[in-house]
Amino acid sequence: MLSIPISSPSTKRFEWRWTVPLVTQPGKESSTNSRLLAEGSVFSATSSTCCPSPRKRAHVGCDPGFSMITKANRSLMFFSGVIVRRVIMVLPSLAVCTTNYNCGHALESHLTSVYEVFADVPFEYAVVDSRSRDSSMSILRKWARDHGNLRFFEKRCTRGEGRNIAVRMTRAPVIVVVDTDVVCFPRARIFVQRCVEEFPEFGFQAIFLGVFPRALWNLVRGQRSLNIYEDVDFWLRLHALGRMRWYPRAMGDNLKESEAEGRFDHFSSRYSKMEQLTRLVRREWDLWSTRQYEGVDLESIIRQNTLDFGLGESAGGWVTNRPRSGRLSNLLGFSRFLRQVLRS
């Protein structure tokens, strides 16, 4: 069972403290060591008859691949002619993971809301940009310069694949999935904290925000490479394990056009005419790839596995069932959407 408390960066539970041992003569402990041991809440040291290279040990303590160092304090101290490095690291408790494509109109507001909502939580932020053509990359570069816990990666990919990449870019034990066109509400902080502290073994999905233990994410190998229905497919695979819960309450404000929500994303003005056409074709492919969910009573599943966190009135009609459809009805639907795209 995972148990990941959320607290401020100064909380000792999130601090990994390590130092290079001091070199002393065999059988003798330096007075410096004794003093350091007495101050164990600040510094940890042990005496040893041999000392590995401080540079090598420091490299082990500060693994360059471990990008989750939200606080690093390195000081050089000279005791008996030996350089001692002190490294204090705070392990992030949350990994906020997302994807982005041409959401420059909302990205600044989204990032500001995330950093305000989780201001007192050690977290990391990872975003995979699918080769945006708007101002997204300039915004991400600026935020990455100003915030050491933000990382971005560029790759043309589906939403599901991009989220998996973002998760692999992070190491925190709890994954928070958001969208870059959503401005988070303050109650998202309370929701995430209660999910982690009260139900650490479950995945949770609220409207516009999901919370998943990394171990659970890895257990089902993340999300499939889909642009639509990747979330429902992921939820139902967790539900099959008895580890999925829902809370139908909005954790943010979605800035996407209302006519482009959900499965109608291909109508978004963020896309050129050609992109709308290719995304429409991709939509049909993804619907075919997830056809096993046609006829599944998703509304009933969510209703029976909903937990009320008391953060306000729950929204109705959040998710609808996907009816069974034959090839003819699918073809007619595709033709109708194609005409709408061509006329827009």
Secondary structure, 3 states (H helix, E strand, C coil): CCCCCCCCCCCHHHEEEEECCEECCCCCCCHHHHHHHHCCCCCCCCEECCCCCHHHHHHHHCCCCCCCCCCCCCEEEEECCEEEEEEEEECCCEEEEEEECCCHHHHHHHHHHHHHHCCCCCEEEEEEECCCCCCHHHHHHHHHHHCCCEEEEECCCCHHHHHHHHHHCCCCCEEEECCCCEEECCHHHHHHHHHHHHCCCCEEEEECEEEEEHHHHHHCCCCCCCCCCHHHHHHHHHHHCCCEEEEEEECEEECCCHHHCHHHHHHCCCCCHHHHHHHHHHHHHHHHHCHHHCCCCHHHHHHHCECCCCCCCCCCCCCCCCCCCCHHHHHHHHHHHHHHHHHC
